[in-house]
Amino acid sequence: MDSPRTKAAASSARDTTNSSSATSRQPLAGAATSSGRSSVIESLKGCTLAGIRIPKEELRKKITIPEYLRIAMKESILAKDVNAPAAKVLFDAAHAAGAEASTPPEGPLIVFINSKSGGRHGPELKDRLQCLMGEEQVYDLSLVKPHEFVQYGLGCLEKFSTLGDSCANEVRQKLRVVVAGGDGTVGWVLGCLGELHKQGRNPVPATAIIPLGTGNDLSRSFGWGGSFPFNWKSAIKRTLDSVPNGPTCRLDSWNLVLSMPAGEALETPYSLKQCEEIALDEGLEVEGELPERMSCYQGVFYNYFSIGMDAQVAYGFHHLRNEKPYLAQGPLSNKLIYSGYSCKQGWFFTPCSSDPSLRGLKNILRIHIKKVNCSDWEQIPIPASVRSVVALNLPSYGSGRNPWGNLKPDYLEKKGFVEAHADDGLLEIFGLKHGWHASMVMAEVISAKHIAQASAIRFELRGGEWKEAFMQMDGEPWKQPINKDFSTFVEMKRVPFQSVMVHGD
């Protein structure tokens, strides 16, 4: 139980402050492929007795951060100040003459939870997690943003370490992060942890996942399953117990820059932010004139970027779900709605010749890439039948499918490809022709239309009859206006720093 004296000290310091103010390679392909066919089986794994055999008190001792540290971190975040007076009071009390020395846990953990994910499970999971460790170690993302934790929470630990606190230093060095949410939530946390590397604040904590989303492709790729387990209360104990000593592996992330003629309104997803104008790669000349001013947007993705009909379907689904949230009560209902919307949008039944937006992307899209071990840009052809182009980083797409496939060595050599991994510095580019073709690919009866492997990509779009295109990045779609006079560019390059992931079972 939390010490009343510790909390009272923090509260007193905070009240004093308020008063005065008034005046951051594991083989993955096989795991991802099998997970696409066995979400139910993965959920049933949570029904084993493995979690029940883990005594609650032993788990708490293993992962719970000493009280003065976790409360000091919380106070620093609330005050948005690593030198928060309440945190200093806690430090002084912990190091006062006669105070008992604190022992760091074997595997300190911090959990970020998107309590709005997972339907009714979100709030229940949050309560369960708080029972299994210090309450202050569980951060609800609706209240505490991951960048605030990185700046002030970890900053507090680092501050204490510089003051000679060996317990704080060991907790900082051993700390691992668990993210309970969908792919978007995981990507958000990974992006904020990556700032530690940029700032030279190493080590960057390794990250594990509790899947609460619909697709959960990141979770599948790193062995944490594709769905929330049925017997989740015992399964969560097993997850928390395995994270501190779990093996780690690396994950590439990709920086995306969207450059478009200025003046067009763009409703961007959360992962894409407007930024100052960024010059296009000088190694590739632009054909034709550029507009006087360009609007630029920047973001990072971990799984995929796509353009075309699949993004259009995703865009329609997201808007329907936002307008009628009562229809989307969980992963299964989401998938049923998504399938129905695919038919409605013409992915299956509308002839390609009936509308410009349903014709092949070859009409509006030009692709340049840098191939494996090559520094020169090269234009690659787009098959005329392709209506969706995907640049994929993970061997898991669309709830665990592997559309790139497990290719044989002879085919790889013939095409000039290498075996795909999540940390190989390459994106796999493939195409989908229509709904029926996509369905066969998703059922893993056939592979997608292989286009290229690339270490850098530039998409160039020019309108003509098309007034708009649809794009998505890690499941976040948007409607992209395109101009018939000036091109819109999307450039993708690998982020130099790789995220560190904890691999599950």
Secondary structure, DSSP 8 states (H G I E B T S, - for coil): ---HHHHHHHHHHHHHHHHHHH------HHHHHHHTT-HHHHHHHTTSSTTTTS-HHHHHHHH---HHHHHHHHHHHHHT-TT-HHHHHHHHHHTSTT-------SS-EEEEE-TTSSTTHHHHHHHHHHHHS-GGGEEETTTS-HHHIIIIIHHHHHHHHHTT-HHHHHHHHH-EEEEEE-HHHHHHHHHHHHHHHHTT------EEEEE-SSS-HHHHHTTS-SS--TTHHHHHHHHHHHTTT--EEEE--EEEEEEEETT------TTEEEES-----TTS--SS---S-EEEEEEEESSEEEEEHHHHHHHHHHHHHHH-GGG--SHHHHHHHHHHHHHHTTTTTS-GGG-GGGS-GGGTEEEEEE-TT--SEEEE---TT--EEEEE-SS-BTTTB-TT----HHHHHHHT-----TTSS-EEEEEE-SHHHHHHHHTTSS--EEEEEESEEEEEE--TT--EEEEEETTEEEEEE--SSS-EEEEEEE-SS-EEEE---
